[in-house]
Amino acid sequence: MSVFIHPSAIVETTDIGLNTRIWAFVHVLNDVKIGENCNICDHCFIENGVTIGDNVTIKSGVNIWTGVTINDDVHIGPGVVFTNDKHPRSKQNFEIGKISIKKGASVGANSTLLAGIEIGEYAMTGIGSIVTKNVKSYALVYGNPAKQQGWIDEEGNKLSKQEDFWISNKGELYKETETGLMKI
């Protein structure tokens, strides 16, 4: 299979991986890199300077601005809001605040991400979360502002505490580090 681009989409980049699907009313600017096997749903806009990894799903109604990097295996829910300016003012220059979404993370529907943050590997933000700080790997956050509510495994299931480790329902062990959990 090759790249599928819906006839109503405007796709200016040619840097698109195999098996990627871009659906109706999507606009992708020229300086965008999109990996293999991605699914970009209806009514999305992707600005210059955005990088999207392999196996990424971007649901409908998402605008992705300059300075955003989405790594492999990430899920972006419908209506997620990315920002890239911490101090917005009309018609003034601004410094781009980058956002990085690490491998395997999921961003819940209608979450808002503040410029300058990082969502760690396999982390998850709950629906409608206002994410104003970095999210550790394997962390589950939600609320306004989003706060950590627990730890999850790579499939999004909550982990339970067992002595000095966290354990999945499959018996996989995780250990806490400065940046989140690490699978052992």
Order of alpha helices (4+ residues) and beta strands (2+ residues): beta-beta-beta-beta-beta-beta-beta-beta-beta-beta-beta-beta-beta-beta-beta-beta-beta-beta-beta-beta-beta-beta-beta-beta-beta
